[in-house]
Amino acid sequence: MAWIQFIFSSTPDCADALSDQLSGCGASAVTFQDNADQPIYEPEIGSTPLWQATNVIALFDADIDIDSLIAQLTQLIAPDPLPKYRIEAVEDKDWVREWMESFHPMCFGEKLWICPSWHQPPEPDAINILLDPGLAFGTGTHATTALCLNWLDQADVKGKVVIDYGCGSGILAIAAALLGAKKVIAVDTDPQALEATQANAERNNVHIDSYLPQDCPDQTADLILANILAGPLQTLVPTLTHLSKPKATIVLSGILASQAQSVSNSYQASFTMDAPTQKEEWIRLVGQRHG
């Protein structure tokens, strides 16, 4: 099927309403896109902020009557004027295959691999995590996740209790389990992340206990993994400290280089913090709980 897309120049205040109106006009999909090179690294918890210059992109069947569509949309948003827009043809492709081909097995360190289900693991005897891209954050492609996986590849977690706090897809929890952890607990504020973690754990034949923060048992761990963001990590200092055994290791990521010192300082009362490790603009911090 051939497609066309309408790209509207919008703002955060208008984008959601415009999206609803485009869906009401029959759009097959509506997405938002940064139109000003303005990355949002650390939104407030529970918020979904948009860029100050936001493109609203609506996908339609190429056979649609463009004049009728514009007339309908103009009527829907009246008395506000129709935003500036442009129309582009979208190449007819097998988009599912295109999407699948963009994800390949990735190696982290010496023995840890992330493999989409449609690929054979390149190293069958390695630690292979079977994980497909999905709705929950964390497939290994982002620098923050890679920093944690590279650390786990070199770590000895056999027989240890591990907590993955802010588990997303469960990728770090699953890696710990496959590397021999005795018990793995995954925690996230998003129920969808917990569902993804359980589905991915089942696919990898490992057992992971997953909880919302308020339901998390009072279990202390030998290793805490927290790939979140700097603000929440600083808020969580009392929680993560409480969950750590004496001499436990804590691995923190999701931190921009400019935030590293502030986050490290937040944990120094209870942890001896190592020098940061950087990948692109992101930082990993590792610390040891005081005995």
C-alpha positions, -999 to +999 in steps of 0.1 A: +000+000+000+012+035-008+011+062+018+015+100+022+023+119+054+012+153+065+038+171+086+023+199+107+044+225+125+030+227+160+036+235+197+033+215+229+000+233+237-016+223+204+001+190+195-022+166+214-054+182+202-041+182+166-032+146+170-067+137+181-082+157+152-060+140+127-069+106+141-106+116+138-099+124+101-088+088+095-050+090+100-035+055+102-009+067+126+001+100+142+036+107+157+054+136+173+089+147+163+114+172+176+116+201+151+143+222+168+171+198+178+159+201+214+164+167+232+145+161+264+169+141+286+151+142+320+114+148+321+096+150+355+083+117+367+049+109+353+051+136+326+053+134+288+068+167+277+070+178+241+095+200+223+089+237+219+088+232+182+070+199+176+062+183+143+029+164+142+032+137+115+000+120+103+001+090+079-027+085+054-035+061+025-022+078-006-057+075-022-072+099+003-089+131-011-064+157+001-087+187-005-115+171+015-092+161+043-078+197+046-113+211+045-125+187+073-094+195+094-098+232+090-134+230+102-124+209+132-098+233+145-118+265+137-116+293+148-079+285+151-060+287+118-047+255+102-010+251+111+017+253+085+021+219+069+038+200+040+029+167+023+054+140+015+051+106-003+062+077+018+080+049+000+061+017-002+081-009+018+077-040+039+080-019+070+079-049+094+109-064+076+127-029+075+122-027+113+134-062+119+165-057+098+175-026+118+181-047+149+211-071+150+228-091+177+250-069+199+279-080+220+287-063+254+321-070+267+334-105+261+305-129+266+272-111+269+250-108+238+216-093+231+199-112+202+165-104+186+144-135+183+146-136+145+185-139+145+205-169+154+230-161+182+264-155+167+281-172+197+258-201+208+280-208+239+280-171+251+254-156+275+227-148+250+197-126+260+168-131+237+151-097+235+130-080+209+125-042+208+092-033+224+073-007+244+094-008+276+128+010+276+159-011+274+171-031+244+208-024+247+210+001+220+211+031+243+244+041+258+231+040+294+220+003+290+253-005+272+273+009+301+254-014+326+257-045+304+294-039+298+299-037+336+278-069+342+299-088+316+330-083+338+312-088+371+309-119+393+272-121+402+270-159+408+250-167+439+242-131+446+209-113+453+204-086+426+178-058+424+172-041+391+155-008+402+137+008+372+139-024+352+122-013+319+123-043+297+141-063+323+173-065+303+197-060+332+177-083+355+177-110+328+215-106+323+221-109+360+200-141+361+217-157+332+251-148+347+242-169+377+225-146+403+208-166+431+178-143+432+168-113+410+141-087+418+129-062+392+112-030+403+095-004+381+068+023+385+053+013+351+031-019+351+038-022+314+075-025+322+068-053+347+047-071+321+076-068+296+101-080+321+080-111+329+075-119+292+112-115+285+122-135+315+100-164+303+115-162+268+150-165+284+140-193+308+149-174+340+129-165+371+126-129+381+103-114+408+089-081+397+072-055+418+058-019+418+079+001+443+052+001+469+050-037+468+087-044+468+096-067+497+121-056+523+149-076+507+185-065+508+207-072+479+244-078+471+240-058+439+217-029+430+213-019+393+196+014+387+195+027+351+171+055+355+179+093+354+198+116+376+168+133+393+151+100+403+184+085+414+190+113+438+155+110+451+160+073+456+192+075+477+174+064+510+155+036+492+185+022+474+207+025+505+181+006+525+180-022+500+218-026+499+236-051+521+268-040+538+296-040+512+270-043+484+278-029+450+256-002+434+256+005+396+239+038+386+233+050+350+211+073+330+233+102+342+246+129+319+283+139+323+273+172+337+253+155+365+278+129+375+294+147+404+261+157+419+247+122+418+280+107+431+279+132+460+244+121+469+255+086+475+289+092+493+274+092+528+267+054+524+289+043+495+325+046+484+320+059+448+344+050+420+354+074+392+327+077+365+328+058+333+316+076+302+300+066+269+289+094+246+273+120+269+262+094+295+279+082+327+280+051+348+287+053+385+297+023+406+299+023+444+305+000+473+283+002+504+301+009+536+305-022+558 
